């Protein structure tokens, strides 16, 4: 039974390997008419299951029954865009996968808002000289 199950698993894994390679995750670069290069990035998830058993038989020949299955999901996540002058940026698709990701991404903006709040007077107005870049602390 072990050699039958091993053969079944090896065949299934080879087929999955044929479907999913590094080019599935990091796609082939695409050159746009303006000279920019676009590289797609995807998330690949897959699951695999197999099983089998020797069946009892009255003949001396081994009888094996087995099966395997796999599921694959490929989801585009982002694009790396490289301009013809060499500048690059990442364009993400969709929403964040967790609330923590959103907090981390928005941390700089949050810190700037907190800084602005402490720069204002307690009555809600701006401190003197703040509009023209002065701190207003020399009153």
N, C-alpha and C positions, 0 to 999 in steps of 0.2 A: 504494500500500500504506500509506503513512504516514497518510493521512486515514482509512482504514478502521481501522487499529490505534488511532489517536487517538480515534475515535468509540467503539470497543470499551472502551477504558480509561475514558473519560469516563462512559459509561453505568454501568460497574461501580463507579466511585468515587461516583457519585450514589446508587446503591443502598446502598452502605456508609454513606454520610453519613446517609441516611434511618434506618438501623438504629442508628447510634451517634451520640448527641449529648450535650451536657453533662448532660442529665437522666439519662442512662444511668450516668454516673460519680458525680455528686452527685444522689441521688434526690430526689423530691418529699418535703417534710416531712410527717410523720404525727403527728397530735395524739392522745395517749393519753387515756383517761378521767380520769386524775388530773391532767391539765393539762400534762404533759411533752410536749416536742416531740422526735421521733426523726427524724434525717436519715441515710439509708443512704448509704454510700460504697462504690463498687465499682472493681475494676481491670478495664480493658478492654484486650485484646490482639487485634490482627488482623494477618493476612497477606494479601497480594494477589499474584497472578501473572497475566500475560496474554502471549499470543503469537499470531503469525499469519504468513502467507506468501501471496504471489501465486502462483497455480498456473499452470503453462504450459498454454496452450490454443491451438487453431488458429484460433479466432474472434478478432476484434479487441476483443471485450468483455473487460474485466478480470474475473478470477475470484479472489476472496480467500477464504481459509479461516483462521479464527482462533477463539480461545477465551479465556476468562478464568475465574478462580476466586478465591474468597476464603474465609477462615476467621476466625471471630470467637469469642472466649472472654470471657465476663463472669463475674467472680468477686467475690462480696461480700467486703470487707476489714474494714469497721468500721461503727460507728454513732456518730453524735454525738447525745448525749442532753442536752437543755436542760431543766432542771427549771423549774417555774412560778415559782420565786424568782429565776431567772436564772443559777444555777450550771450549768456545763456540764462534761461529761466525754466521753472517747472510749472506747468499748468495742470492742476489737479482736477479730477472729475468727481462729481457727486459730493455727498456729505461726509462728515467725519464718522469714523467707525465707533468712537466712544466719546463720552463727555470730556474725559481727560484730554484727548487730542485737541478738542476745541479750546479748553482752558490754556493749554500750552501754547497753541498758535496765537491766542489773543493776549498773552501775558504782556508783551511790550505795550500794547494799546491800553491795557488796564493800568499799568504802572504810570503811563503818561496822564491818565485821567486822575489818578490819586495825587500825582504831583501838582496838577492844575488845581485840585480842590484845596490843597494846603497852601497854594499861592494866593488864594482869595481871602478877603477879609471875612470875619465871622458873620457880618450882616449880609453876606452874599455878593457884595461888590468886589471889583478887582482892586488889588493893592495899588497905591500910587506908583506911576512910572512903569507899571507892568506892561502896559500896551506898547511902550517904546523900548522895551527890553531891559529896563532898570528893575532892581529888586524891590525898591521902596523901603529898605530897611534903615536908611540913614535919616529918618524923620526926627 
